[in-house]
Amino acid sequence: MPRIVKPPQDRRTEIIDGAQALFFERGYERTTINDVIARVGISKGGFYHHFTAKEDLLEAITARLAQDAVARVRDVLDDPALGALERLNGFLARSRSMKLADAPRFRAAFDVVFRPENLLLYHRINAASITVMRPVLTRIIAQGKAEGTFSVPDPEAAAEIVLHLGASTYDAVARTFAALGTAEEDAAIEALDRRLQFQGIAIDRILGLPDGSLTFVEPGFTRAVMTAR
């Protein structure tokens, strides 16, 4: 049977598809590059033409998931009737809903980055997500500045600062994962929830809003996401 030659981008997409399915099914650590090669039906040379390591796959999947998330909230982002604050709160609400619905699959693929030995991998996937989300958030903040709702000198800089706040929760999330199933679970989840609530207030202040203008987390959200199976 003749070998099927596909355009490089199509082949790369197939590899990401296969890796994403396996990471969600088995978890990142229990999936090998050979598993991905077998799932996609390519040679090792074909795989290594596109990716050099399993970490590269997780980074590519992160970027894709961020792009998918933006597509799933496109109606909120493009609704001409929404003011900037309403749009941002709508974006955050939809994002929370998606995170909760997808939490079991995402945890299988991404829990590994919250281990101390994988800190560099965490920063890689965080950077991949920020690259996708920065222009989306910049657009909302620029609208708010034009309306006079947000008080920021530079919408893009404000968007980047807000997005990098997420990375600051790394230690709190890692401690919570480590505490799950132990006597420290409740305390760790409550501490993470307080951290996320404070992050919401910090974003209010970055944007020049009164405290509590944004709903960053809701009661029960942190526990539901961290304990989802």
N, C-alpha and C positions, 0 to 999 in steps of 0.2 A: 504494500500500500504506500503510495507516495506521501512524503512528509508535507504537511500543510504549513505553508509559510504565511504568517500573519504580520500585519503592520506592527512595528514595535510598541506603539501606544496600546493597541488592542491586546497584545500579549502581556504587557505590563498590567493592564486592567484585569486580565484573567488571573494573574498571580495574586494581585491584591484581593480579588474576589475570593479565591481559594483560601488564602491566609485568614481573611476576616471570618469566613465561615468556620474554619478550624479553631481559631482563637475563641470564638463565641461558644463553640460546642465543647471543646476540651480544656480551654484555658491556654494562656500564652506559654506557660512553662511546660505543659504536657504536649505541646506541638513542636515538632522539629522541622527543619528545612526540608528534610527528606519527605516528611508528611505532606508538606505543601507541594513539593515536586510531584508526588504521586497523585495528589488530588487534582492538580492542574493537567497532568499528563505531559510534562516537558522534561527535557534533559537537564542535568546539573548545569551544563554550560549555558543553556537557555535561561535558567534562573539567575545565574551569576552575571549574566549580561545586563540584567536590570537591577539587581540588588546584591549587596555584598555581605549582608548579615540579617539575622532575624529582626534585630532592632530597627533596621531600615523599613521593614514591613510594618512594624507598629507605628512608626512615624508617618508612613504613607496612609495607613488606615485612619490615624488621627485626623490628618488633613481632610480626608474624604468624609469622615463623620461630621466634621465641622461644616463642610460645604453642604452636606445633607441637612444638617440642622438649620442652616440659613434658608435653604429651599423650603423647609417645612414651616417657616415663619414668614415666608415672603408676603403673605396677605397682610400681616401686621406691619411689616416694613414698608409696604407700598401703599397702604390705605391713605388717600389724600385727606380724609376727614380727621385724622389723628394729629393732635399736637405732640410735641416732642416728649413731654413727660408721660403722656398716655401711651405713646408708642413704646417708650423704654420700659414702662411697667408691663405693657402687653408682651413685649419681647421676653422680659424676665419670667413672667408667668408661664408663657408657652415653653420656655427653656426648662423651667422646673418640672413641668408636666412630662416633657420628653425624657428628662433625666430619670424621673421616677419610673416611667414605663420601661426604659431601657436598662435600668440599673443592674439586673441580674446578668445580662450579657456583657455589659461594660465592665463589671467587676471581674468576670472571668478573664477578660483580656487585659485589663489595666491595673488590677490590684498589685501586680508585681512591681510597678514603678514606685510604689510607696515603701519599698524596702531600702535600707540605707545603702546597700551596695549598688542600687540602681538609680541613684540620684541624678547622674548625668543623663540617663535615659529619660527620666521625668522631665528634665529641662528641655530635652530635644522635642518631646511630644507637646509640651506646653508651648514652645516656640512655634511649632507647626499649627497649633490651634489659633494662636494669637495672629499669625499671618493672615488667616482667613477672616477672623472676627474683627480685626482692627478697622478695615474700611467700613464695615457695617455699623460699628459703634460710632465711628467718626462722623458718619452721615447723620445719625440721630443727634449727636451732640451739636453738630453744626446747625441743624435745624433749631435746636433749643437756644443756641446763641443768637440766631437771627430773630427768633421770637422774643428774646429777652427773658426767657424762662431759665436758662442756664447762664451762669456768670463764669466764663472760662476765656482766657486769652488765646488759647490754641486748641481747637477741638481734637486734632489728631494726637497731640501730646496728652491731652486729658484722656482720650480713649486708651492710649497705650498704658498710662499709669493705672487706670481702672482695671485693665486686663491683667497687668502684672500683680495686682493685689491678690489675684487668685493663687499665684505661686506662693504667696506668703502664708497660705494655710497648709502648706505641705506637711510641716511637723505635726500639726493638730490632726490632720487626716491620717497620717501614718500612725500616730499614737492610738487613734480610734480603731483602726484596723487591727492593731496588735492587741487591743483590749477586748475585741469581740469574743464572746463566749466565756469571758472571765468575770470575776467579781468587780472588775474595774470598768465594765462595759458602760453602765449607765452614766457614771461620772465623766467618762471620756466623750460620750455622745453629747452630754449637756455642755461640756467645755467647747466642743466643736461648734455646737449651735450658738453659743454666746459669741464665739469668734466670727461666725458668719453674720450674725446680727450686727456686730460692730463693723464688719466690712461694709454692710449696707449703709450704715451711718457715715462711714468714711467716704463712700461714693457720693452721698448727698452733699457732703461738705466740699468735695472736689468740684462738683458741678454748681456750687453756690445755692443749694436748695436747703430748706428747713429740714431738720432731722425728722426722719420718718416719711419723707415724701416718696421714697422708693420702697417697694416691698421686695426685699432681697431673699428672705426666707420666710416661710409660714410655719405656724406651730405644727410640730410633728414631722415636718419635711426631712430634717436631718436624720432622725431615727429611721424613717421609712427607707431612705436611700441607702443608709449604711447597713441596714439589716435585711435588705431585699435579697431573695433567693430565687 
